[in-house]
Every structure is written in structure tokens, then in C-alpha cells.
């Protein structure tokens, strides 16, 4: 077998056009836009597999790994992964990989990761909401019972909230550099602003402001014409106990309700790490009102 590195989107479309999906297309675009890489494996003149890796602030993340059905269990994935791991080891960079428990090859990929020297670092849960009348009615009931009063209380305390599309350049710059200020988290918003293939939707993403500074925000992306991903929900350290995070989230949800009624948004997803105590409290008090737990993803790292 022969490996080809740093492939183009045209290579991918020409060689794997019949097996591509909307998600694999997105992974390819993000890999090429953000300084990542695409590796192809050939068996003679036949394409048998590929790997998409996305460059992130502290690592290379494997976003997509594929082998054609007739060549599975023949070492294609092992070859692709081994090459990337060697290359990143030479650069002293880590590699991350997430494996969904719903993946039909889950056991095989976990076994491969363990054999190559990956270690599991955490587990996250994906919540999904299919935007139908039932879910919309559940959200309206929540807002009537609790949400509207809580929102009014926060506004009376001097907080404001606006979509990123209407935020000032100063507020956006402060948010852009939020990893260096008092947002106590490991999130980095910069890739969503810098990489257009992250598909950030500024009309659905909101920032809450107090005294001229961003204190909480949501970042939502649109990977395709009918789906939305709640990528990040975060609050500045000294505002954690104020409940302001709910204001940004409520405003994003209100915008999503409009999208649902307009007919283009039919599903929303958000991921929560199981070891994140604050995020799980957020899940208990709010997410479970209208979303359901879909599946878990096990995250691995090689360093």
C-alpha cells in the first residue's frame, strides 16, 4: 500500500466521491482551511482509505477516518494513524481522537487506539433536540414557567445581550481574546472567528455584556442548511454564580425558535463532558427540559 500526504479537496472528491457524506465534506474543508492535513491510502491505483486531521490550538484532532468496506481489517487505518502519529511526534505535538459508542467499528477502533499508544482522557455526552412541535411546546412551557422571569431579572440587574452580528468591534475583540482574560476554561473561541469552515452563525450566537465587557457567550455553528451545533457555552469566572450564562443561552434558543418556525432548522446538538460539574448542572436545570441524551463519545490522546 502507498500513502499520499497533504491531499487536496479535488483528490478527495475524485477518489472518494461515491462514499462521501455531508459530515466528511465538512471535515475535509475544516482540515484544509485550518492548517490540518488529509492523508490518502492507495492499494495500487485504487483508493482504500483516508484520514482528515484538523489543527487546533494545542493538538491535531482526527476528525474523520475511513476505509472502503472491502479493505477493512487489512491495516489501512493502522497505516494512516501510524503515519500521522509519527509525524506529530517529530513535531512534539499531541493527537486527539473521539470515538462514538454508536460507531459500528467502535470496538475495533478502541482496540487500535490502545495498541498504538493512545490513552483515554475523558468522555462526553451528545444531547440532541429535533426541532418539532413537541420540543417547541416544551421550550415555550419552560419559558412561561421559569425562563421569562429569570431573563427579566437579569436585564433589570444591568446585563444586556446581543447576537454577535450586532456586537461592537470592541466587544468582539474582547471575546476573541477571552482565553487570556477571566474566562476560566479551556475553550478557545479564536478558531471559530478565524476559520470560515467552522460555520459560525453570528445571528444565533449571543454575548452577554456588563459594564462594557463580555461576561458570557454562546457560539453556534451551522454545519449544513438544516442543522445547528451549540459549540460553546461559557461564562467569565467572577460571574459564574450570577446565572448570566442562562441569558446568553435563552437568547440563542429564542433565535432558534424563529428558525424552527421559518422551517430551516430541524435539529440541534450540544456536547457536554461528563467530568464538567458546572456543565452537568446546566444540563440538569435546563437541557433536559427539551433535549435528550443521544450517545457518548470516548476521547483519546496520543502524546
N, C-alpha and C positions, 0 to 999 in steps of 0.2 A: 504494500500500500504506500501511497505517496501523499504527504501533507503539503498543502499550499497555504501560506500565511498572508495576512493583510489583504484579503479579497475585497472586491468592490460589490456594490449592490447589484450591478449588472451580472457579475459572476453568480451571485445567489439566485437572481431571478431566472437566469438561463439554465442553471444546473438543477435547481430545486423548485422550479415554478409550479409543478403539479402537486407538491406536498406542502406548499406554503400556507400559512394561516394569517389572520389579521394580527395575532399576537407575535408571530415570528417576524412579520414585516416590521412591526414596531420595534422589536429588539434589534433588528438589523439597522434600522435608521438611527436608533439611540447609540448603538455601538460605533457607527461611522461618524456621527456628529460629535460625540463627546470624547474622542481620543481613545476609544476602545479598539477591539480587533475582531475580525471574523476569520476563523480557520476552517478550511475545507479538507476533507479526506477523500482521496481518489483511489479506486482499485482499477488500475489500468486507465482506461478512458472513461470509466463510469464513476459518477459522484456517489459516495456511500454515506456521507455524514458531514455535519458542520457544527461549529461552536460559535456562539456570539458572546463576547465579553464586553461589559460596559465599564469604563473608567470612572471611579468615584473618588471622593476626596482622599480616602485612606487605603484604598484597595482596588483590585479588579474584581468585578462581580460577574459571575457566569449567569447570563440571562436566559440562554436557550442552548440546548444540547440535543442534537437529533441524529438518528441513524435510520437509514432506509430499512423497512421491515425485513427484507431478505438477508440483510447483513448484520442483524442484531446478534449479540453474543459471539461476535467474531473479533472483538478487540478494537472496534472503531472508536468508541467513547474513551476507552483507556488510552489510545494513542493521542486523541485530541486533548484530553485533560493532562496527560503527562507532558506534552509539549508546552502547554500554557504554564503549568506549574514550574517547569524548568526555567522558562523564560522569566517568570516573575521572581523566582528565587535568585536569579542572576542580578535582578534589579532591586533585590531586597524589599519586595512588595508582597503583600498577602493576597490571597484569592478567596472569595466567598461564593457559596452556592446554597440555594434554598431548594428543598425537595418537598413537594406537596404530598400529603398522605393519600390523595386521590390519584396520584400519578400511577398509571398501570405498571410502570417499571420501578416503583418505589423501593422495593426490597433489593433489587439489583443495583440501583444507584447508591443506596446506603452502603451496601457491601463494597462497591467500588471505591466510594469515598474513604471508608475505613482502611481499605487495602492500600490506597495511595497516600495515606497520612493525614487526611482531614480529621478535624475533631468537631463535635457538635458544641455550639456555643449558646444557643437559645432556641425557643420555639415560639411561633406567633400564630395567631388565630385570625382568619379572614372572616369578616362579617359582611353579609350582602343584604341588599334590600331591592327587591323587584318593585319598581315604581308603578304599582297598580292602585285601584281604588281602595282596597283594603288597607294598604300601607299608608296611603294618603289620609284616609279617615283616622287611622291610629295616630298619625302625627298631629292632625288637627285637634283630636281629643286631648293629646298631651299638652298642646299649646294652650287650649282652653282651661285645662285643669291647673297647670303649673307655669308653662313657658311664658305666656304673655305678661303675667305679673312679675316674674323674675326679670324679664327683659326691661320692663318699665322701671323697676327698682335700680337696675344698673345704669340706665340712662339718667335717672334722677341724681345719681352719685357723680355725674360728670363724665362718664365714659361715652365715647362716640364709636361708631363702627361704620366702615365703608368698604365697598369692593375695591380690590387692587386697581381696577380700571379707573377709579375716581380718586385714588390716593395721590397725595402730592409727591413730587420727586424726592423731597426731603424724607418723608415717611418711608418711601420705598427704599431709599439708600440705607436708612437705619435698619429696616427689616433685612435687607440684603446682607448686612454685616452682623446679624443677630447672634451668630455663633461666637462672636467676640465680646458681646455685651452681657447683660444679665439674664439671658435665656439659658437656664441651666439644663441643657440637654445635649444629646449627641447629633441632633439634626443639623443639616446644613442646607439652607434654602437656595444657595447660590446656583446650584446646578439647574434648578427649575427656571431661573431667570436667564441663565447663560445658554442653555441647550434648548433650542426651539422644539426638538423632538420629544422633550418631556411633556409637551402638550398642555402646559399650564393654562388654565382658563381664568382670566383675571376678573371676569364678571361673576364667577361662582366663588372665588377665593376672597376672604374678608380679613381685614386687620382692625382690631380694636385699639383705640388711642386714648391716652390720658395725659393731659398737660403737654401735648405735642410729641409724645413718644409712643411707639407701638408697644403694647403690653400683652397682646395675644393675637393669634392669627390662625387661619386655616388656608391650606393650599390644596386646590382641587384640580385634577387634570382630566382631559377628555381623550382617552386613547383611541376612540372611534366615535362615529357620529351618534351612537345611542347609549354610550356608557360613560360613567364618571367614577373616578377614583379619588377618595379623600386621602391625599398623600401624607399630609402633616397637620396635626393639631397641637399647638404649643402655647405656653404662657410664660411670661417673664417670672423669674424666681420669686421676687418680692410680692407678686400679685397672685400667687398660687391659691391662697385661701379666700380670695375675693369672689370667686365664681365667674370672673370675667371671660374665662375660656368659653363658657356657655353662650355668651353674647355673639362671639365670632361664629360659633357653630350654628346657633339659631338662625343667623342671617344667611349663612350658606344654605341651610336647609330651606329657608323661605325662597331663596333663588331657585333651588332645585324643584320646589313645588310648582313654581311658574313654568320651569322647563318641562315638568311632567304634564301639566295642563296644555302646554303647547304641542306636546306629542313627540318630542325628540328624545327625552331621557327616559329609558326604560329599566335601567339597573345602576346601582351604586354599590361600591365596595370600600371597605376600610380595614386595615390590618392593625392588630394590637399584639404587642409582645406579652407573653404570659408572665414574665418577671417584672413587668412595669406596673407597680402598685397603683400609681395615680391613673394610668390609662384604664386599668381594670375597674377602678371606682367609677370612672367616666362611663364605662360600658354598663355597669350595674345600674347607675342612676339615669342613663339616657338611651344608650344604643339599643338596649334590649326592649325598649318601648316599641320599636318599629323595625328592627333588623334581626336577622337570625344568623347563628353561627354556622358557617359553611364547612370549613375544613381547616386543618392545621398544617403549617409548613415548618419543617425542621431545618435550621440554618447551621451550616458548617463553614469552617475556616481552615485554610492551609497557610501556615506562616513559618 
